[in-house]
Amino acid sequence: MAVERVEEAQPAGEAVRYHWYQKLAAVLYVFFCFEIGVFLFLFPWLELWNRNYFSGLSPSWSEVWNNPYFRGAVSGVGLADIGISFVELLRLRRFARRGQEQQPATGAPVR
């Protein structure tokens, strides 16, 4: 016996309504992606990169950790993360109310 899934369809003229916490989560996600991206882009080239737990584990780890190609790969991940943050920033437009009439404080629609 198959169970049919009934989903309520949105009427064609009705826009999706987002809640405040969905908007806040989207803004925080953009901020988080940008911040992590900038950190990963810059940190491998700072002096602090050499003074950490992983570079002191063994000589082989130190060789990998200090390799410019590895540093460049980490910086590349940071650039990708910054790119993701800009794409998500552009996607924040989905929260804009387009095509809806603005209503003044009295409640009458403005035409």
Secondary structure, 3 states (H helix, E strand, C coil): CCCCCCCCCCCCCCCCCCCHHHHHHHHHHHHHHHHHHHHHHHHHHCHHHHCCCHHHCCHHHHHHHCCHHHHHHHHHHHHHHHHHHHHHHHHHHHHCCCCCCCCCCCCCCCC
